[in-house]
């Protein structure tokens, strides 16, 4: 069971635009949601990667 959800916005520069804590949260997350291009920017992410496509209501 999860006890926290973190929402991290990533700019067009990708991981280079993030502060160290935000980058660590993404790399250590159990699940990471994002667009396919965004998920590809984080190859060190240990968790499951869930690509978001056109219909966001499918995620909820």
Secondary structure by P-SEA (a helix, b strand, c coil): cccbbbbbbbcccccccccaaaaaaaaacccccccaaaaaaccccccbbbbbcccccccc
